[in-house]
Amino acid sequence: MVLIIEAILILLIIFPYLTLIISTMGLLACSVNALFNKMTLPNIRIKFSVYKTLLILIILSFFLFIGGIFLADEPVLAADTEVITTKLNGKNMPKETDTKRKIEETIEVSQKETMRFKLEKKKEQIEATPKQEKEQDKKRPELKVHFIDVGQADAALIEFHNKTILIDAGDWDKNDVLDYLKQRSIKKIDLVVGTHEHADHIGQIDKVIQHFAVKEVWLPGGNATTKVFERVISAIDANKIAYDEPRAGDKYKIGDLSIDILSPKQLTGNLNSDSLVIKLTYGAISFLFAGDAEKNTEKQMVRSGQNLTSTILKVGHHGSNTSTTSIFLNEVNPQVAVISVAKNSPYGHPAQRVIDRIIKKEIELYATKTHGNIIIETDGNQYHISTDKTGKVTSGNSKTNRKTN
């Protein structure tokens, strides 16, 4: 059908065009012949009706030619274009890992692909004009990021526009994350992210799933042999929660909030190195959550050419000297750094070297052991920081046993 339409359009353009050219040449020839007649030069007798016919042909062919061009510009193939666009915009095939296969045995693929947390995954973003950005700024609701004081663990709650995201969920032997969420009157959580499978990051995810309406869970997909990990997987399975394992380069969008996955590109088998590193961008303000990513991972991110620049950095690995290298810190170039760490860290966190690097760059430094719960509020243009306590961030006790975590 499309080919027939194209053929008709071509005829509607070519035939009138040829007729227009021939008729114009004929009229010109007749005019020259009439001139020869007046000059008493050799000529042939042409009736007036021939002039009239040629003139009518010129007028008709001109309008037919213009009409053909106009029809050719119309989106007559819109339906086919939409089909192609739909195919090109289809989702990536799920990544196969041992963790994912465990869950997929009991969760139907159709349920997972529904992705009840209705994120719009985009591989390309269309930049807004300055005028559009100003209009968006006026309408943009306030975003709050809570760095929860969970001791020697990690947990951050993001709230905005009736959406909630929980990045890490504290340690396994406590309920402090649950208590904080209840104090905030949280009823549902759209997305829970476990940056990696260590117990001080995924510790209370199973409890969160039991007590709140969780729509989706992200993990990097590493394997752990702990009972904590098994409980998390069982909770996801039993509640048929949507599950994904993002990779570097994946992009998501929830309203005005953009989510970029910076790492890992692929798993190495080292849970810390395989941490999900996530950048949240809200207007002109951005947050980078580094999980427990270590030096090699930071180096890979810098070399990848990704835009790491962020307003607020959640310092990697509780301020351990295994992370937050000078080259990484220079690339992120934050205005604020936040360390989630216990007052008496059994690992000597945070390291004095890391504190010195941050202070040297004149970055505003906060730590949960010093400031308690740290809340950053932003409208996408400016941000405000409030804390439970005040004080100066100091390093961990150098005499404490430095275990590997």
C-alpha positions in Angstrom: 0.0 0.0 0.0 2.8 2.4 0.9 4.6 1.7 -2.5 1.3 2.5 -4.4 1.0 5.8 -2.6 4.6 6.6 -3.3 4.1 5.8 -7.0 1.0 8.0 -7.2 2.9 10.9 -5.5 5.8 10.6 -8.0 3.4 10.7 -10.9 1.6 13.7 -9.4 4.9 15.5 -9.4 6.7 14.3 -12.6 3.7 14.4 -15.0 2.6 18.0 -14.3 6.2 19.1 -14.3 6.8 17.7 -17.8 3.5 19.1 -19.0 4.4 22.5 -17.6 7.8 22.5 -19.4 6.4 21.3 -22.7 3.5 23.7 -22.6 5.7 26.7 -21.8 8.1 25.8 -24.6 5.1 25.5 -27.0 3.7 28.9 -26.0 7.2 30.4 -26.4 7.4 28.9 -29.9 4.0 30.2 -30.8 5.0 33.7 -29.6 8.1 33.6 -31.7 6.1 32.5 -34.7 3.6 35.4 -34.2 6.6 37.8 -34.0 7.9 36.4 -37.3 4.5 37.0 -38.9 4.5 40.7 -37.9 8.1 41.1 -39.3 6.9 39.4 -42.5 9.4 36.6 -42.0 8.7 33.0 -42.9 6.1 31.5 -40.4 3.2 29.1 -40.1 -0.4 30.0 -39.3 -1.5 29.0 -35.8 -5.0 29.3 -34.6 -5.9 31.3 -31.5 -7.3 28.1 -29.8 -3.8 26.6 -29.7 -2.6 29.6 -27.6 -5.6 29.2 -25.4 -5.0 25.5 -24.9 -1.3 25.9 -24.1 -2.1 28.6 -21.5 -4.7 26.4 -19.8 -2.2 23.5 -19.7 0.4 25.7 -18.2 -1.9 26.9 -15.4 -3.3 23.4 -14.6 0.1 21.7 -14.7 1.5 24.4 -12.4 -1.1 23.8 -9.7 -0.9 20.0 -10.0 2.9 20.2 -9.6 2.6 22.4 -6.5 -0.2 20.1 -5.1 2.0 17.0 -5.6 4.9 18.6 -3.7 2.6 19.5 -0.8 1.2 16.0 -0.6 4.7 14.5 -0.6 5.6 16.6 2.5 2.6 15.1 4.5 3.5 12.3 7.0 1.7 9.6 5.0 4.0 6.9 6.5 3.4 7.9 10.1 2.1 4.5 11.1 5.3 2.8 9.8 7.5 5.3 11.5 5.8 4.7 14.9 6.3 1.0 14.6 10.1 1.5 13.9 10.4 3.9 16.8 8.7 1.5 19.1 11.2 -1.2 18.1 14.2 1.0 18.5 13.0 2.2 21.9 12.5 -1.3 23.3 14.1 -2.3 26.6 17.4 -4.0 26.9 17.3 -7.8 27.5 17.8 -8.6 31.2 21.3 -9.4 32.3 21.9 -13.0 33.3 23.6 -13.5 36.7 23.3 -16.2 39.3 21.4 -13.8 41.6 19.0 -12.9 38.9 18.4 -16.5 37.9 17.5 -17.4 41.5 14.8 -14.8 41.5 13.6 -15.5 37.9 12.8 -19.1 38.9 9.8 -17.9 40.8 9.0 -14.4 39.4 7.5 -14.4 36.0 9.3 -12.4 33.3 6.1 -10.5 32.5 5.8 -9.3 36.1 9.4 -8.1 36.1 9.1 -6.3 32.8 6.0 -4.5 34.0 8.4 -2.7 36.4 5.7 -1.5 38.8 8.1 1.3 39.7 7.2 3.2 36.5 10.6 4.5 35.5 11.0 5.8 32.0 14.3 4.4 30.9 16.0 6.6 28.3 19.3 6.2 26.5 19.2 9.8 25.0 17.9 13.0 26.7 16.6 16.0 24.8 18.1 19.2 26.2 15.5 21.8 27.3 15.8 25.3 26.1 16.6 28.0 28.7 12.9 29.1 28.6 11.7 25.6 29.3 14.2 25.2 32.1 12.9 28.4 33.8 9.3 27.1 33.6 10.4 23.7 35.0 12.2 25.4 37.9 9.0 27.2 38.9 7.1 24.0 39.0 9.8 21.7 40.5 8.9 20.3 43.9 11.4 20.1 46.7 13.7 17.1 46.9 15.0 15.8 50.3 17.9 13.5 50.7 18.3 12.0 54.2 21.7 10.5 55.1 20.5 8.4 58.0 22.7 7.9 61.1 23.0 4.1 61.0 26.4 3.6 62.7 29.0 1.6 60.7 26.6 1.1 57.8 24.9 3.0 55.0 21.3 4.3 54.4 19.9 7.2 52.5 16.3 8.2 51.9 15.3 10.3 48.9 11.9 12.0 49.0 10.3 14.1 46.3 6.9 14.5 44.6 5.3 11.5 46.3 8.2 9.3 45.3 10.6 7.6 47.7 13.9 5.9 47.0 16.0 4.1 49.6 19.7 3.6 48.8 21.1 1.0 51.2 19.3 -0.1 54.3 21.7 -0.2 57.3 23.1 -3.2 59.2 21.3 -6.5 59.7 21.2 -6.6 63.5 19.4 -3.3 63.9 16.0 -1.7 63.1 17.2 1.9 62.8 16.2 2.2 59.2 12.7 0.9 59.9 12.3 3.3 62.8 13.4 6.3 60.7 11.0 5.5 57.9 8.2 5.1 60.3 9.0 8.4 61.9 8.8 10.0 58.5 5.3 8.3 58.0 6.6 6.5 54.9 4.0 4.0 53.6 5.6 2.9 50.3 9.0 2.9 48.8 9.2 3.1 45.0 12.8 1.8 44.7 15.2 0.1 47.1 18.8 0.0 46.0 21.4 -2.2 47.6 24.7 -0.8 46.4 26.3 -4.2 47.1 25.6 -7.4 49.0 27.5 -6.7 52.2 25.4 -6.9 55.4 26.0 -3.3 56.4 24.3 -2.1 53.2 21.5 -4.6 52.5 21.0 -5.5 56.2 17.4 -4.4 56.7 16.1 -4.7 53.1 14.2 -7.8 53.9 12.6 -6.0 56.9 11.8 -3.0 54.8 10.0 -5.3 52.3 8.0 -6.8 55.1 6.9 -3.5 56.6 6.5 -1.2 53.6 5.0 -1.5 50.1 8.2 -1.8 48.0 7.8 -1.7 44.3 11.2 -2.4 43.0 14.7 -3.6 44.1 18.1 -3.0 42.5 21.2 -5.0 43.3 24.5 -5.3 41.4 24.0 -9.0 41.1 27.0 -10.3 43.1 27.0 -13.5 45.1 27.2 -13.6 48.8 27.0 -16.6 51.1 25.5 -14.8 54.1 22.1 -15.5 55.7 21.4 -11.8 55.3 21.7 -12.0 51.6 19.6 -15.1 51.4 16.9 -13.4 53.4 16.9 -10.4 51.0 16.6 -12.7 48.0 13.8 -14.7 49.7 11.9 -11.5 50.5 12.1 -10.3 46.9 11.0 -13.7 45.7 8.1 -14.2 48.2 6.7 -10.7 47.5 7.1 -10.9 43.8 8.9 -7.6 43.7 10.3 -6.2 40.4 14.0 -6.6 40.3 16.9 -5.3 38.2 20.7 -5.2 38.0 21.6 -1.9 36.3 25.0 -1.4 34.6 27.2 1.6 33.8 25.6 3.7 31.1 22.0 2.9 32.1 19.9 6.0 32.5 16.5 6.4 34.2 14.2 9.4 34.8 11.4 10.0 37.3 9.8 13.3 36.5 12.6 15.9 36.9 15.0 13.5 38.7 17.6 11.8 36.5 19.4 8.6 37.6 22.7 7.7 36.0 24.5 4.4 36.7 28.2 5.0 36.7 29.4 1.6 37.8 29.8 -1.4 37.5 30.2 -2.0 33.7 30.7 -5.7 34.5 31.1 -7.7 37.7 34.6 -8.6 38.9 33.7 -10.8 41.9 34.8 -8.3 44.5 31.6 -7.0 46.2 33.1 -3.6 47.1 34.5 -3.0 43.6 31.2 -4.1 42.1 29.2 -1.5 44.1 26.4 0.3 42.2 27.6 3.9 41.9 24.7 6.1 41.2 24.4 9.8 40.3 21.1 11.6 40.9 20.6 14.9 39.1 17.8 17.3 40.1 18.0 20.6 38.1 21.4 22.1 38.8 22.0 20.0 41.9 23.5 16.4 41.8 24.3 13.7 44.3 26.8 10.9 43.8 26.5 7.7 45.9 29.7 5.8 45.7 28.7 2.7 47.7 31.9 0.9 48.8 33.7 1.4 45.5 37.4 1.2 45.8 40.4 2.8 44.0 40.4 0.6 40.9 36.6 1.3 40.4 37.2 5.0 40.8 40.0 4.9 38.3 37.8 3.1 35.8 35.0 5.7 36.2 37.4 8.5 35.7 38.8 6.9 32.5 35.3 6.1 31.2 34.7 9.7 30.3 31.4 9.8 32.2 30.3 13.1 33.8 31.2 12.5 37.4 30.9 16.1 38.5 28.4 16.3 41.4 27.3 18.9 44.0 27.2 16.4 46.9 29.4 13.3 47.3 28.4 10.4 49.5 32.0 9.3 50.3 32.8 5.7 49.4 33.4 2.9 51.9 32.7 4.9 55.0 35.7 7.2 54.5 38.2 4.3 54.2 41.6 4.9 52.6 40.7 2.2 50.1 38.5 4.9 48.4 38.2 8.6 47.6 41.4 9.0 45.7 42.7 12.4 44.7 42.0 11.9 41.0 38.4 10.7 41.7 37.8 13.6 44.1 39.1 16.1 41.6 36.8 14.6 38.9 33.7 14.7 41.1 34.7 18.2 42.4 31.9 18.3 45.0 30.9 21.2 47.2 29.8 18.9 50.0 31.0 15.5 51.2 29.1 13.1 53.5 30.6 10.1 55.3 28.3 7.5 56.8 30.3 6.0 59.7 30.1 4.8 63.3 31.4 6.9 66.2 33.8 4.1 67.3 34.4 2.5 63.9 36.0 -1.0 64.4 37.8 -0.4 61.1 39.3 3.0 61.9 37.0 4.9 59.6 37.2 7.5 58.4 40.9 7.6 57.4 42.8 10.8 58.2 44.2 10.9 54.7 40.7 11.0 53.2 39.7 13.8 55.6 42.8 15.7 54.7 42.1 15.3 50.9 38.6 16.6 51.4 39.5 19.5 53.6 42.4 20.5 51.3 39.9 21.0 48.5 37.8 23.2 50.7 34.9 20.8 50.5 32.3 21.1 53.3 32.5 17.8 55.2 29.8 16.0 57.2 29.8 12.6 59.0 26.8 10.8 60.6 29.0 10.0 63.6 29.5 13.7 64.2 26.3 15.3 62.8 23.7 12.5 63.3 21.0 12.5 60.6 22.0 14.8 57.7 19.2 16.2 55.5 19.9 18.1 52.3 16.9 19.9 50.7 16.9 21.3 47.2 14.6 22.9 44.7 17.1 22.1 41.9 18.8 25.5 42.1 20.0 25.8 45.7 20.4 23.5 48.6 20.1 23.7 52.4 21.7 21.3 54.9 20.3 20.6 58.4 21.8 18.2 61.0 20.9 16.8 64.4 24.3 17.8 65.9 27.3 20.0 65.1 30.9 19.3 65.4 34.2 18.6 63.6 34.7 15.4 61.7 37.7 13.4 63.0 39.4 10.2 61.9 38.7 6.8 63.4 40.7 5.5 66.3 44.1 4.4 64.9 44.4 1.7 67.6 41.2 -0.1 66.6 41.4 -3.3 64.7 41.3 -2.6 60.9 39.3 -5.4 59.4 38.4 -5.5 55.8 34.7 -4.7 55.1 
